[in-house]
Amino acid sequence: MDNPTGVGREFVEAYVDPERGAALRAPLLARMPDRVAERAAEWKLPALTARAAVFAPETRWAGELAEAGFTRVKRYVRMSRPLAGLPGEPPPRPG
């Protein structure tokens, strides 16, 4: 769990070995809502929103999140471009 601001949203993830630990991820995720509620109480907040990220190939993780009660809120498109051939940085100004 991560919440650098201490307000609003708690970002949750459950990292496991994809082959040997897959069976552990859903039970770890099931503990997250209770822990998020505990943190909200520790910080004297009325509530925190638990958020998670899913990348397109992570269909199993998406399913586990849905089973845990998460719903899709946003979708981001990531774009990239090659950096080869870009001009170098200009030299620093004198002084």
Residue pairs with C-beta under 8 A, 6 or more apart in sequence:
1 10
1 11
1 12
1 13
1 32
1 35
1 36
1 39
2 10
2 11
3 9
3 10
3 11
3 39
3 48
6 43
7 43
7 45
8 48
8 49
9 48
9 49
9 50
9 51
10 36
10 39
10 40
10 48
10 49
10 50
10 51
11 51
11 52
11 53
12 29
12 32
12 36
12 50
12 51
12 52
13 52
13 53
14 24
14 25
14 28
14 29
14 32
16 22
16 24
16 25
16 28
22 60
25 61
25 64
26 64
26 67
26 68
29 64
29 65
29 68
30 68
32 50
32 68
33 50
33 68
33 69
36 48
36 50
37 48
39 48
40 46
40 47
40 48
50 70
51 73
52 65
52 70
54 61
54 62
54 65
